[in-house]
Amino acid sequence: MSNGPHGIADIADWNRLLEGRVAVVTGGGDGIGGAISALFAAHGAVVEVAEIDPVRAERISREVTAVGGVIRSHVVDVTIDDDVTRLADAVLGTHGRVDVVVNNVGDYRPLVGFEESTPQTWQRMYDVNLRHVFAVTRAFVGAMIAAGSGNVVNVHSVEGMRGFPRDPVYGAMKAAVAHFTTCLAVDLGRHGIRVNGIGTDLTQTPQVDYLTGYEDVEHLWQSWAPVGRVGWPEDQARVALFLASELSGFVTGHNIPVDGGTKAGGGWLFSPRAGRFVNRSKHL
Ligand SMILES: NC(=O)c1ccc[n+]([C@@H]2O[C@H](COP(=O)([O-])OP(=O)(O)OC[C@H]3O[C@@H](n4cnc5c(N)ncnc54)[C@H](O)[C@@H]3O)[C@@H](O)[C@H]2O)c1
């Protein structure tokens, strides 16, 4: 090859990796989505938050604006098609384009075993974890294709990347998001659009309270994650920034577990008592 590397986008400012990019973040008012909104804005993105909770929507706008970020919140329910249309009209009507879409909304509740599940719980898992990923992506993909560039980041779960016995229907919905990510990336690659996913686990957010029912919390957290700590929304946001920016310009169709090593560790948990990783142990 002559002329050295080409086709690699310039990074003008490594502290402003999303300068001027229009970024939609669903569920961007709190938890992982909130951290993504804040980090993207700190890196120069114009953040458009889709948030069902008006209090969270207002709060993230206030917090990001207070530190000089550019953000607008839309109070929408992404499981309702008319709301998704309203969101897309507002974003595309204002900017005429969208550069990044982060599909982050999802929920494991109500957590039911398969034998207790019903058509109603299946529908709920579908609506809150999968259907809106199709709807929101579909609403913005035309503008990305027209622009010849774009970036989609889907936040799903490690439970979609391994066996999840507690709620197989939830696991199946997350796996569907992960595989939609892979398929769409191939479909859209020649349009300059990259699509990647994040397999989240063990991250402390309003939705997840690992404290409930456990007395010796530190002991358990150290045991659950090979890295020896719980995850935070900021851990997820940093990977979302990597995927949404030119740092990952040659990465598409992949799902990255952001889990402190839980997927890699499989059935191995750290035993403070034994001072080593163990499996098939009666006592941690
Ligand atoms: N926290 C974890 O450890 C963990 C583990 C696995 C997967 N995940 C996934 O990560 C994503 C984010 O989870 P989180 O823990 O930050 O959740 P969270 O509940 O703490 O935050 C979700 C945000 O989305 C908003 N929201 C909920 N439903 C909405 C809707 N229909 N329309 C618009 N906004 C809506 C909520 O108000 C909230 O601000 C989800 O897809 C979740 O399934 C999280």
The ligand as an SDF file (V2000), in Angstrom:
LIG
                    3D

 44 48  0  0  0  0  0  0  0  0999 V2000
  -27.4410   -1.2520   35.7910 N   0  0  0  0  0  0  0  0  0  0  0  0
  -27.0570   -2.4730   35.4320 C   0  0  0  0  0  0  0  0  0  0  0  0
  -26.2830   -3.1590   36.1310 O   0  0  0  0  0  0  0  0  0  0  0  0
  -27.5630   -3.0620   34.1400 C   0  0  0  0  0  0  0  0  0  0  0  0
  -27.3190   -4.4230   33.9230 C   0  0  0  0  0  0  0  0  0  0  0  0
  -27.7230   -4.9770   32.7230 C   0  0  0  0  0  0  0  0  0  0  0  0
  -28.3470   -4.1890   31.7750 C   0  0  0  0  0  0  0  0  0  0  0  0
  -28.5910   -2.8610   32.0150 N   0  0  0  0  0  0  0  0  0  0  0  0
  -29.2520   -2.0880   30.9570 C   0  0  0  0  0  0  0  0  0  0  0  0
  -28.6880   -0.7950   30.8670 O   0  0  0  0  0  0  0  0  0  0  0  0
  -29.6950    0.1410   30.4240 C   0  0  0  0  0  0  0  0  0  0  0  0
  -29.7760    1.2920   31.4000 C   0  0  0  0  0  0  0  0  0  0  0  0
  -30.0780    0.7610   32.6820 O   0  0  0  0  0  0  0  0  0  0  0  0
  -29.9980    1.6060   34.0270 P   0  0  0  0  0  0  0  0  0  0  0  0
  -29.6100    0.6410   35.0760 O   0  0  0  0  0  0  0  0  0  0  0  0
  -29.2200    2.8470   33.8250 O   0  0  0  0  0  0  0  0  0  0  0  0
  -31.5530    1.9480   34.2120 O   0  0  0  0  0  0  0  0  0  0  0  0
  -32.2690    3.1260   35.0480 P   0  0  0  0  0  0  0  0  0  0  0  0
  -33.6610    2.6610   35.2840 O   0  0  0  0  0  0  0  0  0  0  0  0
  -31.4370    3.4700   36.2290 O   0  0  0  0  0  0  0  0  0  0  0  0
  -32.3100    4.3320   34.0350 O   0  0  0  0  0  0  0  0  0  0  0  0
  -33.1400    4.2390   32.8900 C   0  0  0  0  0  0  0  0  0  0  0  0
  -33.5660    5.6290   32.4630 C   0  0  0  0  0  0  0  0  0  0  0  0
  -34.4900    5.4590   31.3680 O   0  0  0  0  0  0  0  0  0  0  0  0
  -35.6970    6.1640   31.6480 C   0  0  0  0  0  0  0  0  0  0  0  0
  -36.7790    5.4100   30.9830 N   0  0  0  0  0  0  0  0  0  0  0  0
  -37.3290    4.2490   31.4120 C   0  0  0  0  0  0  0  0  0  0  0  0
  -38.2850    3.8530   30.5500 N   0  0  0  0  0  0  0  0  0  0  0  0
  -38.3330    4.7730   29.5540 C   0  0  0  0  0  0  0  0  0  0  0  0
  -39.1240    4.9250   28.3700 C   0  0  0  0  0  0  0  0  0  0  0  0
  -40.0570    4.0250   28.0690 N   0  0  0  0  0  0  0  0  0  0  0  0
  -38.9080    6.0010   27.5710 N   0  0  0  0  0  0  0  0  0  0  0  0
  -37.9540    6.9320   27.8860 C   0  0  0  0  0  0  0  0  0  0  0  0
  -37.1930    6.8460   28.9990 N   0  0  0  0  0  0  0  0  0  0  0  0
  -37.3780    5.7810   29.8230 C   0  0  0  0  0  0  0  0  0  0  0  0
  -35.7910    6.1550   33.1590 C   0  0  0  0  0  0  0  0  0  0  0  0
  -36.6450    7.1770   33.6590 O   0  0  0  0  0  0  0  0  0  0  0  0
  -34.3230    6.3640   33.5640 C   0  0  0  0  0  0  0  0  0  0  0  0
  -33.9630    7.7290   33.5550 O   0  0  0  0  0  0  0  0  0  0  0  0
  -30.9890   -0.6870   30.3170 C   0  0  0  0  0  0  0  0  0  0  0  0
  -31.1630   -1.1210   28.9910 O   0  0  0  0  0  0  0  0  0  0  0  0
  -30.7310   -1.8720   31.2330 C   0  0  0  0  0  0  0  0  0  0  0  0
  -31.5030   -2.9980   30.9100 O   0  0  0  0  0  0  0  0  0  0  0  0
  -28.2180   -2.2930   33.1920 C   0  0  0  0  0  0  0  0  0  0  0  0
  1  2  1  0
  2  3  2  0
  2  4  1  0
  4  5  1  0
  4 44  2  0
  5  6  2  0
  6  7  1  0
  7  8  2  0
  8  9  1  0
  8 44  1  0
  9 10  1  0
  9 42  1  0
 10 11  1  0
 11 12  1  0
 11 40  1  0
 12 13  1  0
 13 14  1  0
 14 15  2  0
 14 16  1  0
 14 17  1  0
 17 18  1  0
 18 19  2  0
 18 20  1  0
 18 21  1  0
 21 22  1  0
 22 23  1  0
 23 24  1  0
 23 38  1  0
 24 25  1  0
 25 26  1  0
 25 36  1  0
 26 27  1  0
 26 35  1  0
 27 28  2  0
 28 29  1  0
 29 30  1  0
 29 35  2  0
 30 31  1  0
 30 32  2  0
 32 33  1  0
 33 34  2  0
 34 35  1  0
 36 37  1  0
 36 38  1  0
 38 39  1  0
 40 41  1  0
 40 42  1  0
 42 43  1  0
M  CHG  2   8   1  16  -1
M  END
$$$$
